[in-house]
């Protein structure tokens, strides 16, 4: 940072979303995604280039962060889940699931990567606002303004069973809780004025009590007195991501988020999603240009198309048949126990997974009314539909087309095997994107909010500015009641990612 001008710039707040004095520079945003330490593919850890044993080694994550920083990525994006997926035997036997707690990890990485943003996935269903507000404010201070929060509502019953329940909260109620959660967290971040801590040794006054605001929130889901015992962060509010495809998820994101982690859809469908979500943002009185829509991409890149195809086929073949069967079973809601991966079957859903995910399921829909199909065919089709395979020029062409045609404002890059996939992208694709003028060639002295074209929100100066009982933003509760999507992207398996 370069003094208080970059650290504490004035802002237009949640409703404005950008300074009228600063022209908006639309450029391609990039995030480096990490879920399974071995890679974003469910068995990417088996690839010869994958570091399957470094999943709790700080040097593994340091290398990941520094590689992304070498590619001038805007942020690291750590996915997370509060469970071990063991409903099927293969979930334990074959599936790479060890995940370090993201806020702890990102705090450590803040000193190893000096520029890149640090985005942690945190559930609003199985956390409390005070904990989350405090942890993210601390990370924002430690990183000098690079913290970000990927808000999810969680989705699996396995998570509920780790927090005193037998089944997951209803989909619509998760969004209502999530809306109130965000309001409480932001109110807590506004506890202190920026100049409240005077630390005057002569007078003995450490903090100016007149510049302290007590939250006093009493809502449907939370009762939080406050105030927060951490100073207001460099960004005011860390950048807020959400991942949602349902009407409820989109409405919550449009009202509260700064960016959305979206599914990669065919170009026309992506353009429709992009336009619709931007309209929702504008309806909330916010600037849609300063709201980023970032689909996830899974690139397999090599110096020749043939080499890239070989790598993709090798990854696809690395998944054991047992995991193929059980992953497909889970994704399409049909128990395939007793079949082999090559036995044909007719799709007839027999398991209700609607409370996990209501996002449009293109593969599921395509199977309805179709003829016999095998689990291996479904798995391979899903893998190919969600993976970009080709040379650096071909990958860059796809990225540029989606960016310029308003199907995306950037991408969350999900390397299928780590560290090789991200390094290949940075070595091969990044120079091509930079040559085309789509991405930066170096970092500027700025916070992550500034990098996303966002002002620092104005602090609400008194309790009267934020009612004690906070209801969901307009449209959120109604959309949640009729939701047909989810705010949590699935674990990065081939079928459901």
Order of alpha helices (4+ residues) and beta strands (2+ residues): alpha-alpha-beta-alpha-beta-alpha-alpha-beta-alpha-beta-alpha-alpha-beta-beta-beta-beta-beta-alpha-beta-alpha-beta-beta-alpha-alpha-alpha-alpha-beta-alpha-beta-alpha-alpha-alpha-alpha
